[in-house]
Amino acid sequence: MSSQKQSDAQAELQRQFEGMLADLQAWREAHPEATLDEIANEVTPRRRALIGVLLEHLALQHGNGSVAEGVVCPGCGATMRYKGEAAKGVLHLEGDMSLARAYYHCPHCERGLFPPG
């Protein structure tokens, strides 16, 4: 990943964290009697959203899976055709994200491939 992309990713994550912190501090100010469990219930969905952004950046750090040529179908061995980018929602224990990755299609066996698999 280029240093500019790393800087952009870091700036985006920092903005999102600062927004999350401001929202949570405002919520806490409005709920001074909140229990630790209630505080955690406010933190958890925001943390998952932030970690989802982090996971997305890290998953795409080395590109979106597109290559110039030569993607071979794992089913039949034919050369697959690049069909553009497709977004795929990924649900993970740490956070949910949407990954826009290269999508390939096999004209022979009609199988699709959404790297990394």
C-alpha positions in Angstrom: 0.0 0.0 0.0 1.4 3.4 -0.9 2.2 5.8 1.9 -0.5 8.2 0.7 -3.1 5.4 0.9 -1.8 4.5 4.4 -2.1 8.1 5.4 -5.6 8.4 4.0 -6.7 5.2 5.8 -5.2 6.4 9.1 -6.9 9.8 8.7 -10.3 8.1 8.0 -10.0 5.8 11.0 -8.9 8.6 13.2 -12.0 10.7 12.1 -14.3 7.8 12.7 -12.8 7.1 16.1 -13.1 10.8 17.1 -16.7 10.8 16.0 -17.4 7.7 17.9 -15.7 9.1 21.0 -17.7 12.3 20.8 -21.0 10.5 20.4 -20.3 8.2 23.3 -19.2 11.1 25.6 -22.3 13.0 24.7 -24.4 9.8 25.4 -22.6 9.3 28.7 -23.2 13.0 29.7 -26.9 12.5 29.1 -26.9 9.2 31.1 -24.9 9.8 34.2 -26.5 6.9 36.1 -25.8 4.3 33.3 -24.4 1.0 34.5 -21.2 -0.5 33.0 -23.4 -2.9 31.0 -25.5 -0.1 29.6 -22.3 1.8 28.6 -20.9 -1.3 27.0 -24.2 -1.7 25.0 -23.6 1.7 23.6 -20.0 1.1 22.8 -20.3 -2.3 21.2 -22.1 -1.4 17.9 -19.9 1.6 17.4 -16.8 -0.4 18.1 -17.9 -3.1 15.6 -18.5 -0.4 12.9 -15.0 1.1 13.5 -13.3 -2.3 13.5 -15.2 -3.2 10.3 -13.6 -0.1 8.6 -10.2 -1.2 9.9 -10.7 -4.8 8.6 -11.8 -3.5 5.2 -8.7 -1.3 4.9 -6.5 -4.2 5.9 -8.2 -6.8 3.7 -7.7 -4.5 0.7 -4.2 -3.4 1.6 -2.6 -5.4 -1.2 -5.3 -4.7 -3.8 -8.7 -5.9 -4.7 -7.7 -9.2 -6.3 -7.7 -8.0 -9.9 -4.8 -9.3 -12.0 -3.8 -8.5 -15.6 -4.6 -12.0 -16.9 -4.4 -15.7 -16.2 -6.9 -16.3 -13.5 -7.7 -20.0 -13.8 -11.0 -21.5 -12.9 -10.6 -23.8 -9.8 -13.4 -26.0 -11.2 -12.4 -26.7 -14.8 -9.0 -25.0 -15.3 -10.2 -22.7 -18.1 -9.1 -19.1 -18.1 -11.7 -16.9 -16.3 -12.9 -13.5 -17.6 -12.7 -10.4 -15.4 -16.2 -9.0 -14.9 -15.3 -5.9 -12.9 -15.7 -5.2 -9.2 -18.4 -6.6 -7.0 -19.1 -5.6 -3.5 -19.7 -8.4 -1.0 -21.0 -7.9 2.5 -18.9 -9.7 5.1 -20.2 -10.4 8.6 -17.4 -11.1 11.1 -17.3 -11.4 14.8 -15.1 -8.3 15.1 -17.1 -6.1 12.7 -19.1 -6.1 9.5 -17.8 -4.6 6.2 -18.4 -4.4 2.5 -15.5 -5.5 0.3 -15.3 -4.4 -3.3 -13.2 -7.1 -4.9 -12.4 -8.2 -8.4 -15.0 -10.7 -9.8 -14.1 -13.3 -12.4 -16.4 -15.6 -14.4 -15.7 -18.9 -16.2 -17.3 -19.0 -19.6 -16.8 -22.8 -19.7 -18.4 -24.0 -16.5 -20.1 -20.8 -15.5 -18.4 -20.6 -12.1 -17.7 -17.3 -10.4 -14.7 -16.3 -8.3 -14.6 -13.5 -5.8 -11.0 -13.4 -4.5 -9.6 -14.3 -2.1 -12.2 -17.1 -2.2 
